[in-house]
Amino acid sequence: MKKIISFGIVSLLIASCSGSKTTTVTPIKLTDEVSYINSITSSELKVHLSIIAADSMEGRDTGSEGQKKAGRYLVEQYKKDGIPFPKGADSYYQKVPAAFMNKDSGENLPDSANIWAFIEGSEKPNEIVVVSAHYDHVGMKKGEVYNGADDDGSGTVALLEIAQAFEKAKKEGHGPKRSILILHMTGEEHGLYGSEYYSENPLFPIANTVADVNIDMIGRRDDLHKDSNNYVYLIGSDYLSTDLFNICEAVNTKYTHLNLDYKFNDRKDPNRFYYRSDHYNFAKHGIPVVFLFNGVHADYHQASDEVDKIEFDALTKRAQLGFSIAWELANRDTRIVVDKDGK
């Protein structure tokens, strides 16, 4: 997650969730309707994260060789799982030019790239559900590697498992009605540059983008939940769409049974987390978003954010929730409605 906020005070995109109606969850048409959710496992997440957040990735700083190495691992996994890059693209990479990332800050960042993978919808392929996470971190400082296992190695590997679950469903004849665009963003730590670039240079029209499910830091617990990791913070789900809020609540009740904590959804929250991760660059274009987040902890942006501190049971359930939300967005009969203007 981006540590220093570079945005000014923004008045849009906040609304109350009171008075929301009940949403019926679209059933997964299987004898065991949770089999795809349960294909997201702690063991696979741990294997992936042990590689993504290894010292050999050198902290995955934007445009660095370590980040490129992590990116190559992601691409290898998508190829292994038979998940292609999107139609209309010529590779798994969307180049984000250095000139774009340095236009405001002058940090002298090098060229980098977002990474995308695609599960085409069976009935409404031109409607796109985005599932996103950033795969960069802060690199090395004074020779010490900042591995970013939680920030955002946890979200990065969650996307691998979510994509694999959707592809498994598709291969078994239960593919999503709408298309799923998996987006690993670059440049988040320096200013949300990868998501800003995509939102301004989208592969698919913004008007066809149904929602963004963004995942940033879902492998730990914060001091407000010392006694249990069975929670996740949801941010932004009710800002533009009552439907999205209801979907999040309904699929959690049906499948994952996490405590959905809305503390940081408050428009007056001083942390302003809503503006600090990649979903924001979708929301500012009027696309409904939900941000899954575990809160900050003592190892946030420290060299001590290591794999051995990840709580894989919590990571797994939160990744499963992300999948369940995306599943419902992709498979419901009607596209979710934007019914709030955020003013």
N, C-alpha and C positions, 0 to 999 in steps of 0.2 A: 504494500500500500504506500502511496505517496505520502511522505512525512510532512512536508512543508506545503501549505496551501497557497497556490498562486492565483486563485480566483477571487474576484471581488464579491461583495455581498450580492447574492442573487435572490430575487423575490419570487421566482416562479416555482411551480411544481410541488407545492405542499397542499395537502388536503386531508380532511378527517376521514377515518374509516368507519365512523359511527353510522349506524343505520344500514350496514351492508347486508345483502341478502345471502341466502344459502346457495351454494353451488353444488350441483351434482357432478361427481367425478366420472369421467368417461372410463368405463371398465376396460381393462386389458383383456382381450378375448382369448384367454387361455384357461385350462383347468387350474393351473397354478398361476394366478394372476400376478404374483410378485416375483416370478422367476427372473425377469429381466432386471428388476431392481436388485435382487439378491446376487446377480452376476457381478455387481460392484463389490469387491471384497477387500478386506484389510490386507490380506497377503499380497495381492497384486499391487495395491496402493503402496505398500512398503517397498516392494521390489523397485517400482518406478521412482519413488521418492529417494531411495538410497542412491540412485544414480543421478537424478536431477539436482539433488542438494549435496553432491559429493565435492570434496576439495578440488577434484580435477576440473570442475566447471568454473572454478575461480570466481565464484560469487555472481556470475551471470550478468555483469554490468552491461548496460545497453550498448550494443554494437561490438562488444569484446569477443575475443576468440572463445572464451568460456561460454558466453551466451550462444554463440553460433554452434558450439559443440552440443549444448543442451537442445538447441533447435533441431540439430540433425538426429538426435535420439528420438525426439517427438515424431519427426517425419518417418523414421524407421518403424516406429510402432504403428503408425497409420497404414503404412505399406504392408506391414506384417498382418494387420487385421483386415486388409482389403478395403480400407476406407480411402476413397480418392480425394484429390483436391477438387475444388468447386468447378462446375462448368463455367466456361468463360475465362478461367485463369489458365496460365501456362505452367504452373508449378504449385507447390505447397507454400510458396512465399509471396507475400505482398511487400515489396520493397518500400521502406519508409526513408526518404532521403535525409541526409544530414542537414541540408538546408532547411527542411521543414522543422526539424527538432531544435535547431539553433536560432530560429527566427525571433524568438523572444528572449531567451536566456543567455545566449552566447556562451554555452558551456563547451563548445567545440566537440560535440558528440559526433561519432562517425555514422555512416549509413547503417541502417539496421533493417529488420523485417518483422512484420506480423507473420504468423503461421496459421494456415486455415485448412480445415478438412470438412467434408460435406457428405451428408446422408440425404439423398434426394427424396422428396415426398412422393407418395404414391397417387394422391388425388389432387392436391393443391401445391404442386412443386414450386410455384412462383411466390408463394407466401413463405417467409423465412423466419424461423425462430433462431436467435443467436444465443449461444452459450459461450461465455467468455471468462478469461482469466489472464493475468499478465505473467510472463515467464522470465522477465528480467528481475534483477535484484541490484544491490548496491556495490557489488564487486569486492575489491580488496582494499584494505587500509593499513598502511604501515606493515605490509607483508602478511597480514592476517586475513584469512578468507572469511567473508560473511556469506554463509551458505544459504540463508533465507529458506530454511525448510518449511516454516509456516508461511512466510511472506515471500513469494506466493508459490513456493513449491507445492504446498498442499492443494491450492486451486489448480495448478498446472496438471498434476497427476489425476485430480478428480475429472478433468476434461477428458483425459485418455480413457478412463473407465466409463464415463458417460457415453462417449462416442462408441466405444466397444459394445455397450449395452444396446444402443440404438441399432447398430449394424447387425448384432445378433438377432434382434427382433425382425429386421428387414429380411435377413437370410431365411428366417423361418416363416415368412409370409405375413408378418405383422408390422411391417415398416410404417413409419409415421406418415400421416396424411400430408402434413406440411414438411418442408425441408428444414433440416437442422444444419446450421453453419457453426462449426466449432472454430473459435477465434482465440488464439494465443497472442496476446498483445505485447508489443515491445514498448520501451520508453515510459512505462507507467511511473516508475520511481522518480523520473526527472521532470514529469509534468503531464502525464496522461497522453503522451504524444502519439503512440500507436493507435489508440482508439479515436483520438481526434482526427488522425489521418484517414482512418477507415471511414469515419462518419462523413468526412468531406470528399472522400474518393471511394464510395461504396461499390462493391462488385455487383450487388443487387440493389435496386432502387430502395431508398429509405422508405418510400411509401408502401413498399411490399414487406417491410420488416415488422413482424408482429410484436415482438418483445425481445428484451435482452435479459437473460439470467446470468448475472455476474458473480463470480466466486473469488474471493480474495481473503485468505487467512481463515481456514476452517479446520485446523489440526490441533488446536490447543484450547485452553480455557483461560478466562481472565479472572481478576480478583473478585469480581462480583458474583462468580459462580464457583467458589472454592470447593463446595461440597458436591458438585455434580457437573459432568460435562455434557449432560443430555439436554442441550439447548443450542440455539443458534440465533444470532441477531438477524432480523429481516429489516431492510431499509429500503424505502421507496415504493413498496408494492402497491400502496394505495394512492400514490401521488397523482397518477394520470388515469388509472383504470380500476374501478370497483371490481371488475371481473378478475383481474390479476390478484388482488388481495384475497378474494374469495377462493380462488384456485389454490393459492399457497396454504391457506388454512385447511381446505378440504383434503388435499392430498396428504398433508401432514397427519391429519386425523385418521385417514384411511391406512397409511403405509408406515410412516416413520416415527410418529409419536414423540417428537422433540418438543421441548418448551420453546415456543416462538416468542422471542423477547423483542419488544418494540421500543426499548429505551432510547436507542439512537435514531429512531424514526421521527422523534420530536423536532419540529422546525426550530426550536430554540436551543437544541443541543449544541454546546460550545465546541464539541469535537468536529462538527461539520463533516462527518464521514461520508455523507451523501455526495459531497463534491470531490472526494479524494480517491476514487477508484474509477475504473473504465466505464461503468454503466452511465456515468454522468454525461459522457459525450453522445450517448444515444438519447437519453432523456431530454437533453436540451434541443433535440430535433423532434420532440413530441412522441418518442417511442416509449411505451411502458417498460419499466425496468424493476427488477428486484435484486437486491444485493445481499448475498449470504456471507456472514462474517462472524468470527468468534471473539472479537474484541482484542485489545492490545494486552501485552504482558511484559514482564521485565526483560525478555529477550528480544523484543521488537526492535529491529534495526541494529541489533548487536551481533557480534561474532558468535554468541552463544545460542542463536536460533538454529538448533541442530536437529537432525532426524531422531536422535534418541530421546528427545523431549516431546515428540509428536504422540498424541493419544489416538491411535489408529481406529479404535472403536468409534470415537466421536467423528473423526474424519470420514469414516465409511458412512455413517448415518447421514451426515450433512451432504455428502456427495450423492447419496441415494435420494435425498430430498430434492437436490438440484435436478437430478434426472426426472423425478416424478413431476416436478413443476413443468419442465420442458416437454415431457410426454403429454401432459394434459393440454398445454398450449398448442402442441402440434396435432393432436388427435380430436379435439372437440369439434363439433359440427360447424360452429360458427367462430369466426375470428373474434378475439376479445375486443371489446369496445373501449375506445378512449372517450371517457365521459366526464373528465375533469380538465379544466384549463390551468389548474395550478395557481390561479391568482387569488 
